[in-house]
Amino acid sequence: MRVLGIETTCDETAASVVERGEDGSARILSNVVLSQVKKHAAYGGVVPEIASRAHIDAIDRVVAQALTDAETDISDIDGVSAAAGPGLIGGVIVGLTTAKALAFAAGKPFLAVNHLEGHALTARLTDGVEFPYLLLLVSGGHSQLLAVEGVGKYRRLGTTIDDAIGEAFDKVAKLLGLGYPGGPQVEKAAESGDSSRFNFPRPMIGRAEPNFSLAGLKTAVRIEAEKIAPLSDRDIADLCASFQAAVIDMVLDRVRVALQMFKAQFGHPSALVVAGGVAANAALRGGLERMSEHFRVKLVAPPLDLCGDNGAMIAWAGAERLALGLTDPLDTAPRARWPLDEKSALPGARA
């Protein structure tokens, strides 16, 4: 089957056509991603109203390009999927409405996909990973550890109680004047920095539940930066390296706890999967690779072009759901918040 996927939950307007074989094999036929980074750079972050208008301006030509690149037509598509949330509600509405219109006009099944499920199932698109597996989902808006038991079957083991990891990277970048998007800027600066210069805290390390906390670490960076201001290039590099090292130490400890929990509840995972925009961080990947070797579990990380938001992951999640007969009505509502595991919401925690 071939599924068209549309993604507009933040600042990328994306569309893709993915093919799923009867045996579960996958092939990406097209993957068009139009970034809005230049539109938001002057503001140091995504401006929801600007993002929504940019999606409206771009969505038709992005979808048309995805169909053209796939050498197919909407009449040959077996289903139309869209990210129905979570995300910036204005952007979500644009993609969801477009997908509904296409599905209705072409008489095709419609699939409302959870954006997080798109990330969660990417490892099956790229590597054919079998269920169940442990997922570390790290992005600008989400930091979670989940047991992925099947399509639509997710159990959250841990989450952030304040900032998401990608959000913390962006805020540190803004604090240090590194520009937007912040995560790649911090990673680049850290490459030439001394990670031992600043002894930043490692929040949550040693806790029994694999939750994350970034607010205190972010504050520690601000306090040190204010102490040594004005900052030289060396100071900025050392601050970034020390911050990144603290984040990675915390993440690895949290993953270690989650692996132990996973094994106790589900047995040995088929893989440790990392997904989301922060999964592109090379230092994090290196740490996870060493951990996976220690625990004798396969590490699966998507290629860099599938770490950030993209239409291929939405198309694939739609194809996985369509194969199980899980379609959605055209009156499905957009959702600004939509946890994968609604039963395990942690009071006061971020999705």
N, C-alpha and C positions, 0 to 999 in steps of 0.2 A: 504494500500500500504506500501511497505517497501523501504526505501531509504538509500543508503550508502552515508555517508558524510565524506569529507576529509578536514582537517584544517592544513595549514602550513604557516600561514602569519607571524609568529614571531619565537619563540624558542620552540614551542611544535609541535611534529609530532603526529597528532591525526586522528583517524578514528572511525566511529560509524555506527551502523545500528539502525534506528528508524522506528517504525511502526505507521502509522496514520490510524485510523478508519474512516469510512464514516461519522461518526458523529463528527469528529474532535478530538476524543480521541487519546491519545498518549501513547506509550510504548517504552522505551529504551531497545533494545535487546542486545546491546553491546556498550562499550565506552572505547576505548583504548587511553591513552595519554602517550606519551614518552617525558619526559622533558629533555631539554638540559642545565639545570642550571649549572651542574658541568663543562660543556665545556666553559661556559662564565664567571664563577665566578672570575677567575684570572684577568679578564679585567674590572670588575666592571660594566658590561653591555653587551648587545647582540652585537656580532660581525657578521654583515650580511654574510660575506663569510663563516665563520665557520658554521653559522646556515644553509645556503643553502646546504653545503656538508653533514651536519648531516642529513638533510631531505632526501637527495638522498640515503644515506646509510640505513635509517630506514624505508622509506615509504612502501616498498613492504611487509615487515614482519608485520608492524603495520596494514595495510589493511587486510592481511591474518588473523591476530589474531582477528580483529573485525568481520570478516565473520565467523570464527570458534566459537567465543564466542556467536554469534547470532544463531549458529547452522543452518546456511543457506549457500547458494552458490550464486555466482554472477548471475547465471541463474535465480534465484528466486527473484532477486532484481528488483524493478519496475522503479528505476531511480538512477543516480549517480550524486551527487552534490559535489562541491568543492568551497572553499573560493577563489574567483577570485580577491580579494583585499578588502579594502586597506591593505597595509602591506609592509614588506621587499620584494622587487620585485623578488629577487632570490628564496626565499622560496615560494612565491605565484606561480611562474612558475612550481616548482616541483609538488605541489599538483594539480594544474590545469591540467598539462600535464598528470599526472597519471590518474586523473578522466576521462579526454577525451579519453585516450587509453582504459580504462575499458569500458566506455560507447559504444565506437565504436566497440570493439571486441565482446561485449555481445549483441549489437543491442538494447541498452537501451537509454531512454531519458537522455540528459545531462542538468544539471542545474548549472549555474554560480551564486553563492550566494555572496552577499555583506557580508563581515565579520561582519559589524555592524548590519546588519539585523539579523544575527544569534543571537547576544546578545539581540536585540530588541524583538525577538519572543520567547525567552527562557521561559518567563512567561506563554506563551500559552502551551508550552511543559510540564511544571511542574505543573501549576495551572489552565490551561484552561481559562485564563483571556479573557474577552470579549473586543472587540474594542468599543469605543476609550479609551486609557489610557495614562497617563503621564509617560514618561520614563526618568530616570536619568541614563545616560550611563557614567560610570567612569572607566577608565582603564589607562594603562601606556601610551597610545598614544592618547586617546580621552576623552574629558569631554564635554558632551552635555546634553541638556534638549530638549526632542522631544515629540510632540503629535503623537501618533501612531494611525492612523485612520483605517488602514487595511494593508494587505500584500502589500508591495510596495508603501504604502501611508504614508509618514512621513513628518511632518512639524517641522522644527527646530525652537525652541523658544529661545534658548541660547546656547552659546559655549564658549570655552576659547579663550582669545585673545593673549595668549602666551603659557605657559606650560600646559600640561595636569596634572590632579591631581596625577595620579600614577607616572608620570615622576618627579613631584616635590618631592614626597616621596622618589623615588630612588636617586635623586640628594642630598637631605638632608642626606640620609643614607651614601652616598659616602663621603660627606663633613665631617661627623662625624666618618668615619671609621667603619661603621657597616656591611659592606659586601653586597653581592648581593644574592637574590633579596632584594631590599631595603625596600619596603613597609611593609612586615611582620616584618622586623627587627626594623623599627621605631615604629610600633604598639606595639611590645613586650617591647621595652625600655620604651615607654610611660606609660605602666601599672604601673611602680613603680615611675613615675616622678610627679613633682608638676606643674600642667598646669597653675598656676597663677604666677609662678616665673618670666616669661618673657612676657611682654605685646606686643606681636607681632601684626602687623596691620591685619585688616580684609578687604582685598581688595574687592571692588565692592558692599559692603553692602549698601543698601538703593538705589541703582541704579534702574531705571525703567525697564531696560531690563535685563533678568536673565543670563547675561554673567559671566564668571569666569576670574580671573587673579591670577596667582601664582608666577610670576617672582619677584615682590617686596617682597612678603613674604619670598621666598627662599633667597633673598639677605639679608633680616633682620636677618634670622637665621645665615647666614655666618658672618655678622658683630658682632653679640653677641658672637658667638663662638670664633672669633678672639680676642675679648675684654678680655675674661676670660681664654684663653689658658695658660697653658696646661689643657686639659679637664679631669675632674675626671668622674667616672662612674655616680655619682650623677648629675654632670653638663649635661652629655649626656642624661640622663633620663629626666631631667627637660626641656632641649631644645626640645626633641622629644614630650613630653607631651604638651608643650606650642604650638609647631608647629601644632600638630594634632588638638588641641582644636581650633586654629585659622581657620584651614581648614574646620572643621566641622561647626563652626559658619557661615562661608561664604557659604558653601553648603546649609545649612538649610535656610538661608535667600534667596538664589537664587531659591531654590525649592519653597519657599513660594510665591515669585513673579510669578514663572512659573505656580503654581496652580491657582493663580488669573487670569492669562492670559488664561489658559486652560478653566476655567469655563466661562469666557466671550465669548470665541470663540466656544466651543464645549459642554458646560454644565458640569455637575459633572462627573469626570473621573470614570471609573469602578475600577481603581486601580492606586496607585502610585507604579511604578515598578523601582527597582534599579538593574542594571546589569553591568557586566564587572569585571575585577580583583579586583578593589578597593571595590566592593560590599562585599567582604569578610571581610572588616574591621569591627570588632565588635562594636567599638565606633560609627562609622558612622551609622551602622544599628540601634543602640540604639537611636541615635538622630532622625533618620527618623521615627522610631516607635512612639516616643513621638509626632512628628509633625503630623503623619498620624492620630493619635488618636484625636489631637486637631482639625484637619480639617475634621474629620469623613470620611476618605477615607482609603480603605484597602491598606496596604503595602504588596507588594509581592517581596521577595528577593529569588533568586535561591539558592539551596543547594550549599555548598562551592565548591564541585567538578565541578559545572557548572558555577562558577563565572569566572574562568580563561578561556583561549582558549581551546576549545574541539571540537570533531567531532560531538557530539550529536546535538549541536545547529545548525551546518551546515546541518546535515541530516534533522533536523526538518524544517528549513527554506526551504530546497529543497522540502520536502514533502508538505509544505503549498503551495508552488508555483506550484508544479506538480498537486495538486488537483484543481488548477485554470487553468491548461493548459499552464502555463508560462514556457516553456522550452527554451533552448538556443542553438545556432549553435556551432559546434565544432571549429569554427575559432574565438570564443570569446577571446578577448585579456586580459591579466592580467593587473591590475591597481594598481599602488603604492598608488594613492589617489582616493577615491571614496566616496564622501559624500552621506549620505542617502537622504538628501533634497538638491538637486543641485540648486534649485531656491532661497534658502535663505542663500547663502554663504555670510559671513560677511567679508568685505575687511580687509585683514591682519590677519584674524582669523585662528586658527588651526581647522582641521576637527575633 
